[in-house]
Amino acid sequence: MGTMVLEFFAGRLISFPVPSFCMKLEFHGAAGGVTGSHAVLEANDSRIGIDAGLYQGSEGVKNRSGFGYMPGSLKALLLTHAHIDHCGRIPLLVKEGFTGSVYSTSATKDLCEIMLKDSAHLMAEANDHENRHPGPEQNPPRPPLYAESDVLSAMKRFQPVDYEKKFNLADISINFRDAGHILGSAMIELSVGGKKIVFSGDLGRPGVPILRDPEKIDEADYLVLESTYGNRDHGDMATRGKKLLEIVQGTLERGGNVVIPAFAVGRTQEILYELNPYAETGALKGVKCYVDSPMAISAGEIYSRHPECFDSETLSMLKRGDSPFEFPGLSYTRSTTDSKAINDQKEPHIIISASGMCTGGRILHHLIQNLGRKDSTILFVGYQAEGTLGQRLVSGSKSVQVMDRQMDVQAKIESLESFSAHAGRSEILQWLHAFKKFPETVFLNHGEPDAVEALSQMIKQEFGVEVVAAKAGKSYMLG
């Protein structure tokens, strides 16, 4: 038993014991939704942040609502991976007073530098657009959340750590485990006061090419688990390359282009991996394929610097001199001039461009060129957050606004969820079954309400433990 605390209750001074150890978990993002991941673990006198991502889509307005606490109170920030919905508010956190270190894998640090610079660039572009095209309310546009100078300040706080190399912050032991989601992604184990809490981050899928499978965790007292696809499974991994080829060939035969909005980190590299054998063996002989994303090009260069994250098959390919990210007909376009020149191509072709949810970037220009064409296909290969242009297209909207244009949707809209980097429902349960000592409480975050509820019911039925749907701004006492 710990110290005695005196408090007034009903006009009387009473005393009650407080345990010598207490742990509190706070959710400040991706609780009741998918984007804006951010949590804080408070153990004794230490406050540790986990992720600090941007809200996206219809949740984007929350980015200007603060963090729900004083950022200067954090001792450190632990980062699971470099996707912008997990790292995108780090420069803002620093700008608003955070002075601690950001711990991540080396690959995540490298990816964050290009991701956050791109984020700042897109914010500056959006601000410039608002200045030139004010809305009907005529409200003065607000400045960007942060600038590239803020990104540079934030990057100075990064401290790279290796997988499976435990380190301590005060009395908290921390271990990064491979999550198999994107290059450098991690699950994070924290041990303090005899209790272990695990943050899954974004859990990857077993059998995905390029990266290793997600590691199995033996034990935990508490688990914070993502639930993006908690209510459904993905298509068969083994046949996704064939399905991709069928969509591409069908579109090319119609004389149209295949436009693939793809996340620059992870998804672009997987698509190239699947197209590679068809381009090299002749099924796509003579077909031009453009990766029109400076960030995807930079991400590919970072992939080449981090073979420690690759699976054995990819390492064997590289050892033979066969890069999965190079094949006949493939062109990488970094400059704006080269990007615009793609529109002059008369022959049917493939375009892979960011952003994956069509929220900005060069993909918008390619949509303008192809949405009105019945012979073209827009192929989505990832999650589309509520309120994004990508979500509206996948949902079947017949007319959408792209930049300043209202466009009728004539192109064929396709979706291949088998390319998702998130574990599906069955894969999540498979991963959970590997626990030898199952967590007494599972907190579900990073999911829409329907997905959270479905996964919650399955975990309760399968394991008979307490499952909590995380609520934004709410604190939970542990220990």
Secondary structure as a PSIPRED ss2 file (coil, helix, strand):
# PSIPRED VFORMAT (PSIPRED V4.0)

   1 M C   1.000  0.000  0.000
   2 G C   1.000  0.000  0.000
   3 T C   1.000  0.000  0.000
   4 M E   0.000  0.000  1.000
   5 V E   0.000  0.000  1.000
   6 L E   0.000  0.000  1.000
   7 E E   0.000  0.000  1.000
   8 F E   0.000  0.000  1.000
   9 F E   0.000  0.000  1.000
  10 A C   1.000  0.000  0.000
  11 G C   1.000  0.000  0.000
  12 R E   0.000  0.000  1.000
  13 L E   0.000  0.000  1.000
  14 I E   0.000  0.000  1.000
  15 S E   0.000  0.000  1.000
  16 F E   0.000  0.000  1.000
  17 P E   0.000  0.000  1.000
  18 V C   1.000  0.000  0.000
  19 P C   1.000  0.000  0.000
  20 S C   1.000  0.000  0.000
  21 F C   1.000  0.000  0.000
  22 C C   1.000  0.000  0.000
  23 M E   0.000  0.000  1.000
  24 K E   0.000  0.000  1.000
  25 L E   0.000  0.000  1.000
  26 E E   0.000  0.000  1.000
  27 F E   0.000  0.000  1.000
  28 H C   1.000  0.000  0.000
  29 G C   1.000  0.000  0.000
  30 A C   1.000  0.000  0.000
  31 A C   1.000  0.000  0.000
  32 G C   1.000  0.000  0.000
  33 G C   1.000  0.000  0.000
  34 V C   1.000  0.000  0.000
  35 T C   1.000  0.000  0.000
  36 G C   1.000  0.000  0.000
  37 S C   1.000  0.000  0.000
  38 H C   1.000  0.000  0.000
  39 A E   0.000  0.000  1.000
  40 V E   0.000  0.000  1.000
  41 L E   0.000  0.000  1.000
  42 E E   0.000  0.000  1.000
  43 A E   0.000  0.000  1.000
  44 N C   1.000  0.000  0.000
  45 D C   1.000  0.000  0.000
  46 S E   0.000  0.000  1.000
  47 R E   0.000  0.000  1.000
  48 I E   0.000  0.000  1.000
  49 G E   0.000  0.000  1.000
  50 I E   0.000  0.000  1.000
  51 D C   1.000  0.000  0.000
  52 A C   1.000  0.000  0.000
  53 G C   1.000  0.000  0.000
  54 L C   1.000  0.000  0.000
  55 Y C   1.000  0.000  0.000
  56 Q C   1.000  0.000  0.000
  57 G H   0.000  1.000  0.000
  58 S H   0.000  1.000  0.000
  59 E H   0.000  1.000  0.000
  60 G H   0.000  1.000  0.000
  61 V H   0.000  1.000  0.000
  62 K H   0.000  1.000  0.000
  63 N H   0.000  1.000  0.000
  64 R H   0.000  1.000  0.000
  65 S C   1.000  0.000  0.000
  66 G C   1.000  0.000  0.000
  67 F C   1.000  0.000  0.000
  68 G C   1.000  0.000  0.000
  69 Y C   1.000  0.000  0.000
  70 M C   1.000  0.000  0.000
  71 P H   0.000  1.000  0.000
  72 G H   0.000  1.000  0.000
  73 S H   0.000  1.000  0.000
  74 L C   1.000  0.000  0.000
  75 K C   1.000  0.000  0.000
  76 A E   0.000  0.000  1.000
  77 L E   0.000  0.000  1.000
  78 L E   0.000  0.000  1.000
  79 L C   1.000  0.000  0.000
  80 T C   1.000  0.000  0.000
  81 H C   1.000  0.000  0.000
  82 A C   1.000  0.000  0.000
  83 H C   1.000  0.000  0.000
  84 I H   0.000  1.000  0.000
  85 D H   0.000  1.000  0.000
  86 H H   0.000  1.000  0.000
  87 C H   0.000  1.000  0.000
  88 G C   1.000  0.000  0.000
  89 R C   1.000  0.000  0.000
  90 I H   0.000  1.000  0.000
  91 P H   0.000  1.000  0.000
  92 L H   0.000  1.000  0.000
  93 L H   0.000  1.000  0.000
  94 V H   0.000  1.000  0.000
  95 K H   0.000  1.000  0.000
  96 E C   1.000  0.000  0.000
  97 G C   1.000  0.000  0.000
  98 F C   1.000  0.000  0.000
  99 T C   1.000  0.000  0.000
 100 G C   1.000  0.000  0.000
 101 S E   0.000  0.000  1.000
 102 V E   0.000  0.000  1.000
 103 Y E   0.000  0.000  1.000
 104 S E   0.000  0.000  1.000
 105 T E   0.000  0.000  1.000
 106 S H   0.000  1.000  0.000
 107 A H   0.000  1.000  0.000
 108 T H   0.000  1.000  0.000
 109 K H   0.000  1.000  0.000
 110 D H   0.000  1.000  0.000
 111 L H   0.000  1.000  0.000
 112 C H   0.000  1.000  0.000
 113 E H   0.000  1.000  0.000
 114 I H   0.000  1.000  0.000
 115 M H   0.000  1.000  0.000
 116 L H   0.000  1.000  0.000
 117 K H   0.000  1.000  0.000
 118 D H   0.000  1.000  0.000
 119 S H   0.000  1.000  0.000
 120 A H   0.000  1.000  0.000
 121 H H   0.000  1.000  0.000
 122 L H   0.000  1.000  0.000
 123 M H   0.000  1.000  0.000
 124 A H   0.000  1.000  0.000
 125 E H   0.000  1.000  0.000
 126 A H   0.000  1.000  0.000
 127 N H   0.000  1.000  0.000
 128 D H   0.000  1.000  0.000
 129 H H   0.000  1.000  0.000
 130 E H   0.000  1.000  0.000
 131 N H   0.000  1.000  0.000
 132 R H   0.000  1.000  0.000
 133 H C   1.000  0.000  0.000
 134 P C   1.000  0.000  0.000
 135 G C   1.000  0.000  0.000
 136 P C   1.000  0.000  0.000
 137 E C   1.000  0.000  0.000
 138 Q C   1.000  0.000  0.000
 139 N C   1.000  0.000  0.000
 140 P C   1.000  0.000  0.000
 141 P C   1.000  0.000  0.000
 142 R C   1.000  0.000  0.000
 143 P C   1.000  0.000  0.000
 144 P C   1.000  0.000  0.000
 145 L C   1.000  0.000  0.000
 146 Y C   1.000  0.000  0.000
 147 A C   1.000  0.000  0.000
 148 E H   0.000  1.000  0.000
 149 S H   0.000  1.000  0.000
 150 D H   0.000  1.000  0.000
 151 V H   0.000  1.000  0.000
 152 L H   0.000  1.000  0.000
 153 S H   0.000  1.000  0.000
 154 A H   0.000  1.000  0.000
 155 M H   0.000  1.000  0.000
 156 K C   1.000  0.000  0.000
 157 R C   1.000  0.000  0.000
 158 F E   0.000  0.000  1.000
 159 Q E   0.000  0.000  1.000
 160 P E   0.000  0.000  1.000
 161 V E   0.000  0.000  1.000
 162 D C   1.000  0.000  0.000
 163 Y C   1.000  0.000  0.000
 164 E C   1.000  0.000  0.000
 165 K C   1.000  0.000  0.000
 166 K C   1.000  0.000  0.000
 167 F E   0.000  0.000  1.000
 168 N E   0.000  0.000  1.000
 169 L E   0.000  0.000  1.000
 170 A C   1.000  0.000  0.000
 171 D C   1.000  0.000  0.000
 172 I E   0.000  0.000  1.000
 173 S E   0.000  0.000  1.000
 174 I E   0.000  0.000  1.000
 175 N E   0.000  0.000  1.000
 176 F E   0.000  0.000  1.000
 177 R E   0.000  0.000  1.000
 178 D E   0.000  0.000  1.000
 179 A C   1.000  0.000  0.000
 180 G C   1.000  0.000  0.000
 181 H C   1.000  0.000  0.000
 182 I C   1.000  0.000  0.000
 183 L C   1.000  0.000  0.000
 184 G C   1.000  0.000  0.000
 185 S C   1.000  0.000  0.000
 186 A E   0.000  0.000  1.000
 187 M E   0.000  0.000  1.000
 188 I E   0.000  0.000  1.000
 189 E E   0.000  0.000  1.000
 190 L E   0.000  0.000  1.000
 191 S E   0.000  0.000  1.000
 192 V E   0.000  0.000  1.000
 193 G C   1.000  0.000  0.000
 194 G C   1.000  0.000  0.000
 195 K E   0.000  0.000  1.000
 196 K E   0.000  0.000  1.000
 197 I E   0.000  0.000  1.000
 198 V E   0.000  0.000  1.000
 199 F E   0.000  0.000  1.000
 200 S C   1.000  0.000  0.000
 201 G C   1.000  0.000  0.000
 202 D C   1.000  0.000  0.000
 203 L C   1.000  0.000  0.000
 204 G C   1.000  0.000  0.000
 205 R C   1.000  0.000  0.000
 206 P C   1.000  0.000  0.000
 207 G C   1.000  0.000  0.000
 208 V C   1.000  0.000  0.000
 209 P C   1.000  0.000  0.000
 210 I C   1.000  0.000  0.000
 211 L E   0.000  0.000  1.000
 212 R C   1.000  0.000  0.000
 213 D C   1.000  0.000  0.000
 214 P C   1.000  0.000  0.000
 215 E C   1.000  0.000  0.000
 216 K C   1.000  0.000  0.000
 217 I C   1.000  0.000  0.000
 218 D C   1.000  0.000  0.000
 219 E E   0.000  0.000  1.000
 220 A C   1.000  0.000  0.000
 221 D C   1.000  0.000  0.000
 222 Y E   0.000  0.000  1.000
 223 L E   0.000  0.000  1.000
 224 V E   0.000  0.000  1.000
 225 L E   0.000  0.000  1.000
 226 E E   0.000  0.000  1.000
 227 S C   1.000  0.000  0.000
 228 T C   1.000  0.000  0.000
 229 Y C   1.000  0.000  0.000
 230 G C   1.000  0.000  0.000
 231 N C   1.000  0.000  0.000
 232 R C   1.000  0.000  0.000
 233 D C   1.000  0.000  0.000
 234 H C   1.000  0.000  0.000
 235 G C   1.000  0.000  0.000
 236 D C   1.000  0.000  0.000
 237 M H   0.000  1.000  0.000
 238 A H   0.000  1.000  0.000
 239 T H   0.000  1.000  0.000
 240 R H   0.000  1.000  0.000
 241 G H   0.000  1.000  0.000
 242 K H   0.000  1.000  0.000
 243 K H   0.000  1.000  0.000
 244 L H   0.000  1.000  0.000
 245 L H   0.000  1.000  0.000
 246 E H   0.000  1.000  0.000
 247 I H   0.000  1.000  0.000
 248 V H   0.000  1.000  0.000
 249 Q H   0.000  1.000  0.000
 250 G H   0.000  1.000  0.000
 251 T H   0.000  1.000  0.000
 252 L H   0.000  1.000  0.000
 253 E H   0.000  1.000  0.000
 254 R H   0.000  1.000  0.000
 255 G C   1.000  0.000  0.000
 256 G C   1.000  0.000  0.000
 257 N C   1.000  0.000  0.000
 258 V E   0.000  0.000  1.000
 259 V E   0.000  0.000  1.000
 260 I E   0.000  0.000  1.000
 261 P E   0.000  0.000  1.000
 262 A C   1.000  0.000  0.000
 263 F C   1.000  0.000  0.000
 264 A C   1.000  0.000  0.000
 265 V C   1.000  0.000  0.000
 266 G C   1.000  0.000  0.000
 267 R H   0.000  1.000  0.000
 268 T H   0.000  1.000  0.000
 269 Q H   0.000  1.000  0.000
 270 E H   0.000  1.000  0.000
 271 I H   0.000  1.000  0.000
 272 L H   0.000  1.000  0.000
 273 Y H   0.000  1.000  0.000
 274 E H   0.000  1.000  0.000
 275 L H   0.000  1.000  0.000
 276 N H   0.000  1.000  0.000
 277 P H   0.000  1.000  0.000
 278 Y H   0.000  1.000  0.000
 279 A H   0.000  1.000  0.000
 280 E H   0.000  1.000  0.000
 281 T H   0.000  1.000  0.000
 282 G C   1.000  0.000  0.000
 283 A C   1.000  0.000  0.000
 284 L C   1.000  0.000  0.000
 285 K C   1.000  0.000  0.000
 286 G C   1.000  0.000  0.000
 287 V C   1.000  0.000  0.000
 288 K E   0.000  0.000  1.000
 289 C E   0.000  0.000  1.000
 290 Y E   0.000  0.000  1.000
 291 V E   0.000  0.000  1.000
 292 D E   0.000  0.000  1.000
 293 S C   1.000  0.000  0.000
 294 P H   0.000  1.000  0.000
 295 M H   0.000  1.000  0.000
 296 A H   0.000  1.000  0.000
 297 I H   0.000  1.000  0.000
 298 S H   0.000  1.000  0.000
 299 A H   0.000  1.000  0.000
 300 G H   0.000  1.000  0.000
 301 E H   0.000  1.000  0.000
 302 I H   0.000  1.000  0.000
 303 Y H   0.000  1.000  0.000
 304 S H   0.000  1.000  0.000
 305 R H   0.000  1.000  0.000
 306 H C   1.000  0.000  0.000
 307 P H   0.000  1.000  0.000
 308 E H   0.000  1.000  0.000
 309 C H   0.000  1.000  0.000
 310 F E   0.000  0.000  1.000
 311 D C   1.000  0.000  0.000
 312 S H   0.000  1.000  0.000
 313 E H   0.000  1.000  0.000
 314 T H   0.000  1.000  0.000
 315 L H   0.000  1.000  0.000
 316 S H   0.000  1.000  0.000
 317 M H   0.000  1.000  0.000
 318 L H   0.000  1.000  0.000
 319 K H   0.000  1.000  0.000
 320 R C   1.000  0.000  0.000
 321 G C   1.000  0.000  0.000
 322 D C   1.000  0.000  0.000
 323 S C   1.000  0.000  0.000
 324 P C   1.000  0.000  0.000
 325 F C   1.000  0.000  0.000
 326 E C   1.000  0.000  0.000
 327 F C   1.000  0.000  0.000
 328 P C   1.000  0.000  0.000
 329 G C   1.000  0.000  0.000
 330 L E   0.000  0.000  1.000
 331 S E   0.000  0.000  1.000
 332 Y E   0.000  0.000  1.000
 333 T C   1.000  0.000  0.000
 334 R C   1.000  0.000  0.000
 335 S C   1.000  0.000  0.000
 336 T H   0.000  1.000  0.000
 337 T H   0.000  1.000  0.000
 338 D H   0.000  1.000  0.000
 339 S H   0.000  1.000  0.000
 340 K H   0.000  1.000  0.000
 341 A H   0.000  1.000  0.000
 342 I H   0.000  1.000  0.000
 343 N H   0.000  1.000  0.000
 344 D H   0.000  1.000  0.000
 345 Q C   1.000  0.000  0.000
 346 K C   1.000  0.000  0.000
 347 E C   1.000  0.000  0.000
 348 P C   1.000  0.000  0.000
 349 H E   0.000  0.000  1.000
 350 I E   0.000  0.000  1.000
 351 I E   0.000  0.000  1.000
 352 I E   0.000  0.000  1.000
 353 S E   0.000  0.000  1.000
 354 A C   1.000  0.000  0.000
 355 S C   1.000  0.000  0.000
 356 G C   1.000  0.000  0.000
 357 M C   1.000  0.000  0.000
 358 C C   1.000  0.000  0.000
 359 T C   1.000  0.000  0.000
 360 G C   1.000  0.000  0.000
 361 G C   1.000  0.000  0.000
 362 R C   1.000  0.000  0.000
 363 I H   0.000  1.000  0.000
 364 L H   0.000  1.000  0.000
 365 H H   0.000  1.000  0.000
 366 H H   0.000  1.000  0.000
 367 L H   0.000  1.000  0.000
 368 I H   0.000  1.000  0.000
 369 Q H   0.000  1.000  0.000
 370 N H   0.000  1.000  0.000
 371 L C   1.000  0.000  0.000
 372 G C   1.000  0.000  0.000
 373 R C   1.000  0.000  0.000
 374 K C   1.000  0.000  0.000
 375 D C   1.000  0.000  0.000
 376 S C   1.000  0.000  0.000
 377 T E   0.000  0.000  1.000
 378 I E   0.000  0.000  1.000
 379 L E   0.000  0.000  1.000
 380 F E   0.000  0.000  1.000
 381 V C   1.000  0.000  0.000
 382 G C   1.000  0.000  0.000
 383 Y C   1.000  0.000  0.000
 384 Q C   1.000  0.000  0.000
 385 A C   1.000  0.000  0.000
 386 E C   1.000  0.000  0.000
 387 G C   1.000  0.000  0.000
 388 T C   1.000  0.000  0.000
 389 L H   0.000  1.000  0.000
 390 G H   0.000  1.000  0.000
 391 Q H   0.000  1.000  0.000
 392 R H   0.000  1.000  0.000
 393 L H   0.000  1.000  0.000
 394 V H   0.000  1.000  0.000
 395 S C   1.000  0.000  0.000
 396 G C   1.000  0.000  0.000
 397 S C   1.000  0.000  0.000
 398 K C   1.000  0.000  0.000
 399 S E   0.000  0.000  1.000
 400 V E   0.000  0.000  1.000
 401 Q E   0.000  0.000  1.000
 402 V E   0.000  0.000  1.000
 403 M C   1.000  0.000  0.000
 404 D C   1.000  0.000  0.000
 405 R E   0.000  0.000  1.000
 406 Q E   0.000  0.000  1.000
 407 M E   0.000  0.000  1.000
 408 D E   0.000  0.000  1.000
 409 V C   1.000  0.000  0.000
 410 Q C   1.000  0.000  0.000
 411 A C   1.000  0.000  0.000
 412 K E   0.000  0.000  1.000
 413 I E   0.000  0.000  1.000
 414 E E   0.000  0.000  1.000
 415 S E   0.000  0.000  1.000
 416 L C   1.000  0.000  0.000
 417 E H   0.000  1.000  0.000
 418 S H   0.000  1.000  0.000
 419 F H   0.000  1.000  0.000
 420 S C   1.000  0.000  0.000
 421 A C   1.000  0.000  0.000
 422 H C   1.000  0.000  0.000
 423 A C   1.000  0.000  0.000
 424 G C   1.000  0.000  0.000
 425 R H   0.000  1.000  0.000
 426 S H   0.000  1.000  0.000
 427 E H   0.000  1.000  0.000
 428 I H   0.000  1.000  0.000
 429 L H   0.000  1.000  0.000
 430 Q H   0.000  1.000  0.000
 431 W H   0.000  1.000  0.000
 432 L H   0.000  1.000  0.000
 433 H C   1.000  0.000  0.000
 434 A C   1.000  0.000  0.000
 435 F C   1.000  0.000  0.000
 436 K C   1.000  0.000  0.000
 437 K E   0.000  0.000  1.000
 438 F C   1.000  0.000  0.000
 439 P C   1.000  0.000  0.000
 440 E C   1.000  0.000  0.000
 441 T E   0.000  0.000  1.000
 442 V E   0.000  0.000  1.000
 443 F E   0.000  0.000  1.000
 444 L E   0.000  0.000  1.000
 445 N E   0.000  0.000  1.000
 446 H C   1.000  0.000  0.000
 447 G C   1.000  0.000  0.000
 448 E C   1.000  0.000  0.000
 449 P H   0.000  1.000  0.000
 450 D H   0.000  1.000  0.000
 451 A H   0.000  1.000  0.000
 452 V H   0.000  1.000  0.000
 453 E H   0.000  1.000  0.000
 454 A H   0.000  1.000  0.000
 455 L H   0.000  1.000  0.000
 456 S H   0.000  1.000  0.000
 457 Q H   0.000  1.000  0.000
 458 M H   0.000  1.000  0.000
 459 I H   0.000  1.000  0.000
 460 K H   0.000  1.000  0.000
 461 Q H   0.000  1.000  0.000
 462 E H   0.000  1.000  0.000
 463 F H   0.000  1.000  0.000
 464 G C   1.000  0.000  0.000
 465 V C   1.000  0.000  0.000
 466 E E   0.000  0.000  1.000
 467 V E   0.000  0.000  1.000
 468 V E   0.000  0.000  1.000
 469 A E   0.000  0.000  1.000
 470 A C   1.000  0.000  0.000
 471 K C   1.000  0.000  0.000
 472 A C   1.000  0.000  0.000
 473 G C   1.000  0.000  0.000
 474 K C   1.000  0.000  0.000
 475 S E   0.000  0.000  1.000
 476 Y E   0.000  0.000  1.000
 477 M E   0.000  0.000  1.000
 478 L E   0.000  0.000  1.000
 479 G C   1.000  0.000  0.000
